């Protein structure tokens, strides 16, 4: 919970920082336009709305690109949780193919593995920790795998090995995919470009708005819209660290765990 609050504060601070910076740029652009108009008259506004159009276009493209990518990755992470739950359910059912004597121990190991996986879902990992598999998950996985292999050998049935072991392997692979998917994000330079484009757009917008009296509503609306968009993008990019989360999908695993009796 502490990591979640810290990240939420960081995301809000990032959005508020961009909001304040854009307001400053809007005001600077407005005052610059007034100064130039006093010196050069109406000629100071030549090209307004044309020369700044590429900057607005770049800002729109960057916001669209990052927002679309963030929502796509958010949905992909939810899909991985669903696929992992399905793989767990399949592997659990195939344990019944093992000899009756070896099933209780393997089912206990299986439940232990699911428990540590659920714990890893709720933990807020740093980037360095996310690259490595949590030790508890690795131990539970290895123990479950070795017991399953031993059970298959005791059964001496190729059919059991061909059905159970691939199901367990798929379950483990999906766990790795979900863990690594948490840290698939655009390069930092994309966010730097987004910030620069937002400030440049605010500067040009302030220049254009200088033709009329100061309108705080327009200035606040422009800055707030872009800042909120950035905040939502950051939250969607890190769905297990901030306020926008995929925890609702985790309930699928929690409910599945309750059925593993």
Rosetta silent file (secondary structure, phi, psi, omega in degrees, C-alpha in Angstrom):
SEQUENCE: XXXXXXXXXXXXXXXXXXXXXXXXXXXXXXXXXXXXXXXXXXXXXXXXXXXXXXXXXXXXXXXXXXXXXXXXXXXXXXXXXXXXXXXXXXXXXXXXXXXXXXXXXXXXXXXXXXXXXXXXXXXXXXXXXXXXXXXXXXXXXXXXXXXXXXXXXXXXXXXXXXXXXXXXXXXXXXXXXXXXXXXXXXXXXXXXXXXXXXXXXXXXXXXXXXXXXXXXXXXXXXXXXXXXXXXXXXXXXXXXXXXXXXXXXXXXXXXXXXXXX
SCORE:     score description
SCORE:     0.000 S_00000001
   1 L     0.000  -36.150  179.795    0.000    0.000    0.000 S_00000001
   2 H   -62.314  -45.206  178.495    2.881    2.375    0.751 S_00000001
   3 H   -62.606  -37.561  179.174    4.339    1.898   -2.735 S_00000001
   4 H   -63.130  -44.303  179.850    0.894    2.452   -4.241 S_00000001
   5 H   -65.138  -42.447  179.777    0.463    5.745   -2.393 S_00000001
   6 H   -61.300  -43.046 -179.639    3.958    6.879   -3.328 S_00000001
   7 H   -69.205  -39.211  178.273    3.377    6.158   -6.994 S_00000001
   8 H   -60.866  -41.939  177.649   -0.052    7.822   -6.924 S_00000001
   9 H   -63.023  -41.359  178.403    1.520   10.933   -5.388 S_00000001
  10 H   -61.924  -45.365 -178.877    4.233   10.858   -8.061 S_00000001
  11 H   -64.216  -41.982  178.426    1.667   10.580  -10.890 S_00000001
  12 H   -65.304  -43.001  179.386   -0.453   13.398   -9.467 S_00000001
  13 H   -62.630  -37.664  178.096    2.627   15.567   -8.949 S_00000001
  14 H   -63.228  -45.146  178.580    3.684   14.906  -12.543 S_00000001
  15 H   -64.902  -43.317  179.465    0.277   15.972  -13.830 S_00000001
  16 H   -66.165  -36.602  178.282    0.162   19.050  -11.597 S_00000001
  17 H   -62.790  -44.342  177.793    3.705   19.974  -12.618 S_00000001
  18 H   -65.670  -39.196  178.631    2.789   19.872  -16.301 S_00000001
  19 H   -59.021  -48.730 -179.608   -0.420   21.805  -15.567 S_00000001
  20 H   -65.223  -41.867 -179.399    1.492   24.593  -13.788 S_00000001
  21 H   -64.153  -38.311  178.908    4.222   24.692  -16.446 S_00000001
  22 H   -68.447  -37.391  176.416    1.642   24.988  -19.222 S_00000001
  23 H   -61.537  -41.544  178.106   -0.119   27.831  -17.418 S_00000001
  24 H   -62.573  -45.063 -179.852    3.207   29.635  -17.177 S_00000001
  25 H   -65.131  -37.401  176.418    3.889   29.063  -20.881 S_00000001
  26 H   -60.588  -44.844 -179.721    0.408   30.274  -21.784 S_00000001
  27 H   -68.897  -40.656  177.237    0.964   33.482  -19.871 S_00000001
  28 H   -61.294  -44.668  178.565    4.475   33.939  -21.287 S_00000001
  29 H   -61.809  -39.135  179.509    3.126   33.449  -24.807 S_00000001
  30 H   -65.328  -46.227 -178.883    0.359   35.958  -24.180 S_00000001
  31 H   -68.060  -35.590  176.687    2.702   38.607  -22.820 S_00000001
  32 H   -63.355  -40.635  179.010    5.156   38.023  -25.637 S_00000001
  33 H   -64.698  -41.382  178.890    2.363   38.538  -28.154 S_00000001
  34 H   -63.888  -40.553  179.513    1.292   41.794  -26.470 S_00000001
  35 H   -64.709  -43.811 -179.859    4.881   43.022  -26.467 S_00000001
  36 H   -67.583  -33.760  179.778    5.363   42.176  -30.147 S_00000001
  37 H   -67.928  -38.141  177.510    2.049   43.788  -31.051 S_00000001
  38 H   -63.597  -34.384 -177.790    3.090   47.016  -29.373 S_00000001
  39 H   -82.681  -40.111 -170.803    6.305   47.027  -31.396 S_00000001
  40 H  -119.558   -1.851  179.447    5.096   45.807  -34.784 S_00000001
  41 H    71.987 -147.849 -176.698    1.338   46.192  -34.749 S_00000001
  42 H   -66.810  -17.540  179.454   -0.847   43.656  -36.539 S_00000001
  43 H   -64.994  -20.822 -179.503    2.196   42.327  -38.407 S_00000001
  44 H   -67.680  -17.528 -177.713    3.218   40.580  -35.192 S_00000001
  45 H  -101.173    9.965  177.829    0.346   38.152  -35.673 S_00000001
  46 L   -65.369  128.005  178.462    1.311   37.101  -39.174 S_00000001
  47 L    90.549   -5.856  178.186    1.412   33.313  -39.432 S_00000001
  48 L   -63.845  129.949 -177.731   -0.487   32.679  -36.191 S_00000001
  49 L    95.042  -13.684  178.241   -2.527   29.504  -36.664 S_00000001
  50 L  -113.137  -51.395 -178.303   -0.301   28.278  -39.500 S_00000001
  51 L   -67.529  -29.522 -177.806    3.249   28.208  -38.195 S_00000001
  52 L   -90.757   -6.749 -178.899    2.139   26.659  -34.886 S_00000001
  53 H   -58.843  -41.996  178.897   -0.124   24.012  -36.456 S_00000001
  54 H   -60.517  -33.640  179.493    2.692   21.413  -36.752 S_00000001
  55 H   -66.890  -43.713  177.338    3.390   21.724  -33.016 S_00000001
  56 H   -62.006  -38.402 -179.814   -0.274   21.089  -32.170 S_00000001
  57 H   -65.372  -43.228  178.676   -0.276   18.140  -34.561 S_00000001
  58 H   -62.969  -41.792  178.105    2.806   16.622  -32.962 S_00000001
  59 H   -61.152  -44.899  179.347    1.279   17.027  -29.493 S_00000001
  60 H   -62.411  -41.680  179.277   -1.937   15.338  -30.639 S_00000001
  61 H   -64.934  -42.508 -179.221    0.000   12.483  -32.228 S_00000001
  62 H   -64.770  -43.799  178.591    2.136   11.950  -29.119 S_00000001
  63 H   -64.535  -43.712  178.987   -0.881   11.933  -26.803 S_00000001
  64 H   -63.418  -42.145 -179.543   -2.765    9.604  -29.141 S_00000001
  65 H   -64.034  -50.569 -176.779    0.229    7.280  -29.516 S_00000001
  66 H   -69.265  -37.841  179.994    1.011    7.029  -25.811 S_00000001
  67 H   -68.233  -43.605  179.022   -2.646    6.772  -24.750 S_00000001
  68 H   -63.437  -43.583  178.974   -3.428    4.091  -27.320 S_00000001
  69 H   -63.654  -40.154 -179.171   -0.312    2.133  -26.367 S_00000001
  70 H   -64.777  -43.221  179.855   -1.083    2.417  -22.651 S_00000001
  71 H   -68.245  -36.439  177.736   -4.646    1.131  -23.055 S_00000001
  72 H   -63.470  -45.948  179.053   -3.454   -1.706  -25.298 S_00000001
  73 H   -66.990  -34.834  177.124   -0.858   -2.809  -22.744 S_00000001
  74 H   -62.172  -46.372  178.613   -3.419   -2.446  -19.941 S_00000001
  75 H   -65.539  -36.628  179.299   -5.829   -4.778  -21.752 S_00000001
  76 H   -63.364  -40.800  179.169   -2.989   -7.194  -22.529 S_00000001
  77 H   -65.688  -38.276  176.123   -2.104   -7.466  -18.843 S_00000001
  78 H   -65.834  -37.859  178.319   -5.717   -8.200  -17.980 S_00000001
  79 H   -64.076  -38.464  179.424   -5.794  -10.832  -20.709 S_00000001
  80 H   -62.867  -38.738  177.548   -2.686  -12.479  -19.249 S_00000001
  81 H   -62.361  -43.287  179.238   -4.376  -12.787  -15.859 S_00000001
  82 H   -64.200  -42.270  179.978   -7.360  -14.461  -17.511 S_00000001
  83 H   -66.738  -37.575  178.956   -5.135  -16.832  -19.492 S_00000001
  84 H   -66.539  -40.557  177.360   -3.146  -17.744  -16.411 S_00000001
  85 H   -60.805  -40.603  178.338   -6.337  -18.525  -14.494 S_00000001
  86 H   -65.869  -40.127  178.873   -7.443  -20.805  -17.328 S_00000001
  87 H   -65.864  -39.744  177.740   -4.045  -22.530  -17.395 S_00000001
  88 H   -62.188  -44.414  179.993   -4.151  -23.059  -13.617 S_00000001
  89 H   -61.844  -42.673  179.838   -7.627  -24.578  -13.856 S_00000001
  90 H   -64.194  -46.438 -179.150   -6.544  -26.928  -16.651 S_00000001
  91 H   -63.634  -38.005  179.267   -3.410  -28.081  -14.844 S_00000001
  92 H   -61.538  -43.152 -179.675   -5.366  -28.661  -11.628 S_00000001
  93 H   -66.117  -34.790 -176.471   -7.833  -30.939  -13.401 S_00000001
  94 H   -76.697  -12.631  174.658   -5.059  -32.948  -15.068 S_00000001
  95 H   -61.635  -26.514 -179.585   -3.492  -33.793  -11.724 S_00000001
  96 H   -62.472  -14.394  179.588   -6.317  -36.322  -11.441 S_00000001
  97 H   -79.298  -14.556 -179.774   -4.490  -38.415  -14.051 S_00000001
  98 L   -75.762  165.279  174.989   -1.679  -39.155  -11.593 S_00000001
  99 L   -57.741  142.956 -175.187   -1.719  -42.154   -9.235 S_00000001
 100 H   -56.682  -35.764 -176.278   -4.123  -41.587   -6.363 S_00000001
 101 H   -67.598  -31.440 -176.930   -1.352  -41.902   -3.773 S_00000001
 102 H   -91.537   -8.940 -176.082    0.729  -39.035   -5.221 S_00000001
 103 H   -66.519  -44.927 -176.565   -2.143  -36.609   -5.828 S_00000001
 104 H   -57.136  -44.604 -178.788   -2.551  -35.114   -2.285 S_00000001
 105 H   -65.098  -42.058 -179.222    1.072  -33.969   -2.032 S_00000001
 106 H   -68.369  -37.900  177.520    1.076  -32.500   -5.529 S_00000001
 107 H   -65.397  -35.659  175.901   -2.217  -30.708   -4.938 S_00000001
 108 H   -63.693  -44.524  177.346   -0.755  -29.190   -1.765 S_00000001
 109 H   -62.087  -39.068 -179.046    2.250  -27.986   -3.739 S_00000001
 110 H   -63.386  -46.861  179.079   -0.087  -26.650   -6.408 S_00000001
 111 H   -62.245  -38.619  177.792   -2.136  -24.663   -3.891 S_00000001
 112 H   -62.465  -40.789  178.883    1.065  -23.271   -2.396 S_00000001
 113 H   -62.483  -46.010  179.673    2.183  -22.110   -5.836 S_00000001
 114 H   -62.796  -37.792  179.116   -1.114  -20.341   -6.494 S_00000001
 115 H   -61.874  -45.256 -178.848   -0.918  -18.653   -3.086 S_00000001
 116 H   -71.875  -29.077  175.002    2.518  -17.187   -3.751 S_00000001
 117 H   -66.045  -42.879  177.171    1.427  -16.103   -7.229 S_00000001
 118 H   -62.022  -38.854  178.301   -1.485  -14.198   -5.720 S_00000001
 119 H   -64.450  -37.398  179.440    0.906  -12.606   -3.242 S_00000001
 120 H   -69.828  -29.300  176.466    3.171  -11.517   -6.104 S_00000001
 121 H   -64.422  -40.016 -175.535    0.216   -9.899   -7.863 S_00000001
 122 H   -82.632   -7.918 -177.956   -0.507   -7.708   -4.846 S_00000001
 123 L   -88.735  142.494  177.194    3.128   -6.702   -4.320 S_00000001
 124 L   -95.459  105.072 -175.390    4.479   -3.484   -5.791 S_00000001
 125 L   -90.642  144.303  170.889    7.808   -4.421   -7.344 S_00000001
 126 L   -75.617  163.517  178.594   10.557   -2.020   -8.252 S_00000001
 127 H   -55.163  -39.564 -179.897   11.901   -2.272  -11.827 S_00000001
 128 H   -66.496  -37.847  179.954   14.954   -4.210  -10.596 S_00000001
 129 H   -71.649  -32.023 -176.656   12.765   -6.643   -8.656 S_00000001
 130 H   -69.541  -28.431  179.635   10.383   -7.128  -11.562 S_00000001
 131 H   -66.659  -35.708 -179.798   13.136   -8.401  -13.839 S_00000001
 132 L   -93.551  147.043  175.336   13.840  -11.248  -11.422 S_00000001
 133 L   -73.224  134.630  178.031   11.315  -13.865  -10.469 S_00000001
 134 L   -55.661  134.565 -177.403   10.297  -13.568   -6.786 S_00000001
 135 H   -55.461  -39.189 -179.081   12.211  -16.230   -4.787 S_00000001
 136 H   -63.900  -39.497  178.385    9.025  -17.557   -3.175 S_00000001
 137 H   -67.132  -42.395 -179.791    7.424  -18.086   -6.587 S_00000001
 138 H   -62.364  -42.369  179.655   10.563  -19.754   -7.939 S_00000001
 139 H   -65.584  -45.467 -179.741   10.737  -22.159   -5.001 S_00000001
 140 H   -64.001  -38.869  179.007    7.049  -23.048   -5.205 S_00000001
 141 H   -65.436  -48.663 -177.353    7.295  -23.544   -8.964 S_00000001
 142 H   -63.070  -40.633  179.560   10.383  -25.743   -8.807 S_00000001
 143 H   -64.814  -43.713  178.939    8.950  -27.889   -6.010 S_00000001
 144 H   -63.057  -42.854 -178.542    5.669  -28.354   -7.849 S_00000001
 145 H   -64.016  -45.836 -178.527    7.458  -29.242  -11.083 S_00000001
 146 H   -64.204  -40.037  177.876    9.750  -31.788   -9.474 S_00000001
 147 H   -66.003  -38.952  179.534    6.848  -33.465   -7.649 S_00000001
 148 H   -66.158  -42.329  177.793    4.801  -33.574  -10.857 S_00000001
 149 H   -62.329  -43.704  178.558    7.693  -35.113  -12.792 S_00000001
 150 H   -62.604  -39.671  178.769    8.210  -37.675  -10.042 S_00000001
 151 H   -64.974  -38.722  177.968    4.502  -38.475  -10.065 S_00000001
 152 H   -65.781  -40.107  179.148    4.536  -38.975  -13.831 S_00000001
 153 H   -66.183  -38.585  178.661    7.512  -41.301  -13.580 S_00000001
 154 H   -65.689  -35.012 -179.925    5.806  -43.305  -10.855 S_00000001
 155 H   -72.396  -29.190 -178.492    2.713  -43.579  -13.031 S_00000001
 156 L    56.127   34.916  178.278    4.855  -44.700  -16.005 S_00000001
 157 L  -118.431  118.544 -179.681    2.220  -43.386  -18.338 S_00000001
 158 H   -62.742  -32.906 -178.551    3.259  -41.321  -21.332 S_00000001
 159 H   -63.469  -40.765  179.296   -0.247  -39.942  -21.658 S_00000001
 160 H   -63.053  -45.855  179.340   -0.088  -38.444  -18.186 S_00000001
 161 H   -62.024  -42.172 -176.623    3.264  -36.765  -18.893 S_00000001
 162 H   -68.559  -23.985 -178.846    2.093  -35.461  -22.258 S_00000001
 163 H   -98.371  -44.044 -174.599   -0.995  -33.838  -20.731 S_00000001
 164 H   -76.355  -50.079 -173.784    0.041  -32.710  -17.254 S_00000001
 165 H   -63.970  -42.543  175.348    3.568  -31.393  -17.770 S_00000001
 166 H   -61.823  -34.705  178.389    2.742  -29.140  -20.772 S_00000001
 167 H   -65.162  -41.681  176.639   -0.188  -27.700  -18.782 S_00000001
 168 H   -65.609  -40.696 -179.719    2.129  -26.863  -15.892 S_00000001
 169 H   -62.663  -41.837  177.448    4.702  -25.426  -18.275 S_00000001
 170 H   -63.198  -40.294  178.580    2.099  -23.153  -19.860 S_00000001
 171 H   -60.800  -42.898  179.593    1.023  -22.019  -16.394 S_00000001
 172 H   -69.329  -39.465 -179.377    4.621  -21.116  -15.507 S_00000001
 173 H   -63.420  -41.413  179.947    5.213  -19.373  -18.847 S_00000001
 174 H   -66.310  -33.329  176.273    2.147  -17.166  -18.406 S_00000001
 175 H   -63.436  -42.142  177.908    3.346  -16.195  -14.936 S_00000001
 176 H   -66.223  -40.927 -179.788    6.651  -15.031  -16.448 S_00000001
 177 H   -63.051  -41.906  179.546    4.874  -13.185  -19.247 S_00000001
 178 H   -65.390  -42.105 -178.586    2.643  -11.338  -16.777 S_00000001
 179 H   -63.503  -44.466 -178.688    5.576  -10.377  -14.564 S_00000001
 180 H   -74.152  -27.752  179.961    7.629   -9.018  -17.454 S_00000001
 181 H   -65.961  -20.795  179.419    4.626   -7.291  -19.055 S_00000001
 182 L   -63.763  -21.081 -173.492    4.480   -4.969  -16.055 S_00000001
 183 L  -121.620   26.743  171.768    7.620   -3.239  -17.335 S_00000001
 184 L   -95.902  104.680 -175.382    7.001   -3.011  -21.069 S_00000001
 185 L  -138.061  163.513  175.543    6.668    0.735  -21.607 S_00000001
 186 L   -64.638  156.685  176.043    7.596    3.366  -24.202 S_00000001
 187 L   -60.438  152.415 -179.568   11.100    4.843  -23.978 S_00000001
 188 H   -59.487  -31.024 -178.241   11.485    7.802  -21.612 S_00000001
 189 H   -59.892  -28.492  178.267   12.315   10.018  -24.596 S_00000001
 190 H   -64.246  -43.139  179.372    8.680    9.699  -25.727 S_00000001
 191 H   -70.085  -33.392  176.078    7.478   11.279  -22.482 S_00000001
 192 H   -64.356  -44.266  177.632   10.160   13.969  -22.759 S_00000001
 193 H   -62.278  -39.249  178.626    8.943   14.784  -26.262 S_00000001
 194 H   -61.940  -43.813  179.040    5.368   14.854  -24.990 S_00000001
 195 H   -64.623  -42.864  179.586    6.294   17.344  -22.280 S_00000001
 196 H   -64.435  -43.621  179.421    8.222   19.570  -24.691 S_00000001
 197 H   -63.182  -37.994  179.659    5.388   19.500  -27.239 S_00000001
 198 H   -65.306  -43.153 -179.916    2.864   20.350  -24.510 S_00000001
 199 H   -69.033  -39.831  178.125    4.888   23.357  -23.324 S_00000001
 200 H   -64.650  -40.376  178.584    5.534   24.557  -26.889 S_00000001
 201 H   -64.317  -40.088  178.239    1.832   24.239  -27.692 S_00000001
 202 H   -63.675  -38.832  179.103    0.945   26.213  -24.567 S_00000001
 203 H   -63.366  -46.999  179.456    3.380   28.944  -25.594 S_00000001
 204 H   -67.411  -38.387  178.993    1.881   29.223  -29.073 S_00000001
 205 H   -64.073  -41.088  176.684   -1.672   29.034  -27.709 S_00000001
 206 H   -61.496  -38.807  177.912   -0.925   31.883  -25.293 S_00000001
 207 H   -62.287  -43.617 -178.297    0.428   33.916  -28.191 S_00000001
 208 H   -69.399  -35.066 -177.850   -2.745   33.288  -30.199 S_00000001
 209 H   -74.004  -10.327 -177.924   -5.054   34.085  -27.268 S_00000001
 210 L   -69.036  -12.717  179.247   -3.473   37.494  -26.802 S_00000001
 211 L   -67.215  -21.633  178.950   -5.758   38.885  -29.530 S_00000001
 212 L  -119.214  175.289  177.170   -8.570   38.971  -26.967 S_00000001
 213 L   -64.256  155.413 -179.682   -8.782   39.795  -23.282 S_00000001
 214 L   -57.244  128.302  178.896   -7.287   37.251  -20.885 S_00000001
 215 L  -119.907   94.661 -177.093   -9.676   34.321  -20.547 S_00000001
 216 H   -58.090  -31.045 -178.721   -8.644   32.189  -17.550 S_00000001
 217 H   -62.095  -45.117  179.069  -11.195   29.506  -18.434 S_00000001
 218 H   -62.997  -44.936 -176.111   -9.513   28.784  -21.776 S_00000001
 219 H   -64.825  -43.730  179.023   -6.043   28.795  -20.277 S_00000001
 220 H   -67.569  -39.898 -178.233   -6.977   26.486  -17.407 S_00000001
 221 H   -64.769  -42.030  179.778   -8.947   24.161  -19.706 S_00000001
 222 H   -62.683  -49.634 -177.498   -6.044   23.776  -22.151 S_00000001
 223 H   -66.604  -41.289 -177.369   -3.511   23.043  -19.433 S_00000001
 224 H   -67.193  -38.862 -179.043   -5.834   20.784  -17.434 S_00000001
 225 H   -61.919  -47.306 -179.333   -6.822   18.665  -20.441 S_00000001
 226 H   -68.426  -40.391 -179.186   -3.247   17.857  -21.400 S_00000001
 227 H   -64.925  -41.901  178.608   -2.181   17.335  -17.766 S_00000001
 228 H   -65.723  -39.081  177.643   -5.062   14.955  -17.063 S_00000001
 229 H   -60.410  -43.119  178.470   -4.262   13.027  -20.249 S_00000001
 230 H   -64.154  -41.764  179.554   -0.659   12.593  -19.085 S_00000001
 231 H   -60.753  -45.247 -179.536   -1.799   11.482  -15.640 S_00000001
 232 H   -65.037  -39.149  178.946   -4.140    8.840  -17.078 S_00000001
 233 H   -61.027  -46.068 -179.585   -1.430    7.583  -19.438 S_00000001
 234 H   -63.536  -40.999  179.566    1.029    7.127  -16.570 S_00000001
 235 H   -64.647  -41.933  179.865   -1.581    5.331  -14.458 S_00000001
 236 H   -68.044  -31.064  179.987   -2.495    2.964  -17.287 S_00000001
 237 H   -69.862  -26.424 -177.830    1.172    2.213  -17.954 S_00000001
 238 L  -126.546   71.546 -171.444    1.676    1.046  -14.358 S_00000001
 239 L   -74.085   -3.014  176.749   -1.591   -0.710  -13.435 S_00000001
 240 L  -115.241   13.850 -177.627   -0.190   -2.420  -10.355 S_00000001
 241 L  -124.042  -27.567 -175.960    1.464    0.613   -8.812 S_00000001
 242 L  -109.152 -147.306 -177.183   -1.017    3.501   -8.894 S_00000001
 243 L   -88.694  -31.970  176.109   -4.751    4.110   -8.483 S_00000001
 244 L   -85.044  114.251 -169.082   -5.843    2.707  -11.868 S_00000001
 245 L  -133.041  164.511  176.015   -5.362   -1.029  -11.361 S_00000001
 246 L  -102.760   21.842 -176.818   -6.119   -4.444  -12.813 S_00000001
 247 H   -60.464  -27.171  179.949   -7.029   -5.815   -9.393 S_00000001
 248 H   -60.525  -35.756  178.078  -10.549   -6.590  -10.593 S_00000001
 249 H   -71.645  -26.496  179.407   -9.108   -9.315  -12.817 S_00000001
 250 H   -63.751  -23.126  179.158   -7.170  -10.735   -9.870 S_00000001
 251 H   -62.555  -26.285  176.711  -10.508  -11.732   -8.357 S_00000001
 252 H   -61.054  -44.154  178.880  -10.669  -14.426  -11.031 S_00000001
 253 H   -69.533  -38.348  179.195   -7.587  -16.031   -9.505 S_00000001
 254 H   -62.843  -45.107  179.196   -8.858  -15.517   -5.960 S_00000001
 255 H   -66.739  -36.749  177.416  -12.140  -17.226   -6.780 S_00000001
 256 H   -64.871  -41.245  179.295  -10.294  -20.000   -8.611 S_00000001
 257 H   -59.737  -35.603 -179.670   -8.031  -20.531   -5.615 S_00000001
 258 H   -65.820  -21.577 -179.058  -11.105  -21.027   -3.436 S_00000001
 259 H   -90.865   -7.570 -177.511  -12.176  -23.944   -5.649 S_00000001
 260 L   -81.683   77.253 -178.395   -8.844  -25.789   -5.384 S_00000001
 261 L  -108.918    0.000    0.000   -9.960  -28.237   -2.727 S_00000001
